[in-house]
Amino acid sequence: MFLQLKSFKVTEGHADKMVERFAGRGVIEEQPGFIDLSVFKKKQRRGDEEVIVLVRWESEENWKAWETSEIHLQGHRENQGKPGPAYILEGNQQVYNMLGQKTYKDPQEIG
């Protein structure tokens, strides 16, 4: 499994806009090897908010195919030269290969 982790710092009160931006219906979920996309908000009381977008892929090759696909690049070309939303203060991306995993097992299913 391959993980794409995007983190954003947004102005207070705008985390929900990031959910709309990333979790709404799109074309990524139709791409080969796409597993899922989750949006998280750091728990805090006030101030600028931190939002994490976690995208899981079956493999690095599937992710690379998405990143270089015409449909993905076209979306970036359409926004080229346009300012990003003012509520996004900063953002970055990291990618990871999964090396191990544990999953929950229902005790009633373990014989």
URTA-V58586 format. One record per residue. N is the residue number from 1. RES is the residue in one small letter. PSI is psi as a letter, one per 40 degrees, with the letter a starting at -180 (999 if undefined). Layout:
[[N/RES/PSI] [N/RES/PSI]]
//
This chain:
[[1/m/i] [2/f/h] [3/l/h] [4/q/h] [5/l/h] [6/k/h] [7/s/i] [8/f/i] [9/k/h] [10/v/i] [11/t/i] [12/e/h] [13/g/e] [14/h/e] [15/a/d] [16/d/d] [17/k/d] [18/m/d] [19/v/d] [20/e/d] [21/r/d] [22/f/d] [23/a/e] [24/g/i] [25/r/h] [26/g/a] [27/v/e] [28/i/d] [29/e/e] [30/e/e] [31/q/i] [32/p/h] [33/g/e] [34/f/h] [35/i/d] [36/d/i] [37/l/h] [38/s/i] [39/v/h] [40/f/i] [41/k/h] [42/k/h] [43/k/h] [44/q/i] [45/r/d] [46/r/i] [47/g/a] [48/d/i] [49/e/i] [50/e/h] [51/v/h] [52/i/h] [53/v/h] [54/l/h] [55/v/h] [56/r/h] [57/w/i] [58/e/d] [59/s/i] [60/e/d] [61/e/d] [62/n/d] [63/w/d] [64/k/d] [65/a/d] [66/w/d] [67/e/d] [68/t/e] [69/s/i] [70/e/d] [71/i/d] [72/h/d] [73/l/d] [74/q/d] [75/g/d] [76/h/d] [77/r/d] [78/e/d] [79/n/e] [80/q/h] [81/g/e] [82/k/i] [83/p/i] [84/g/i] [85/p/h] [86/a/d] [87/y/e] [88/i/h] [89/l/d] [90/e/i] [91/g/i] [92/n/i] [93/q/i] [94/q/i] [95/v/i] [96/y/i] [97/n/h] [98/m/h] [99/l/e] [100/g/i] [101/q/i] [102/k/i] [103/t/i] [104/y/h] [105/k/h] [106/d/h] [107/p/d] [108/q/d] [109/e/e] [110/i/h] [111/g/999]]
//
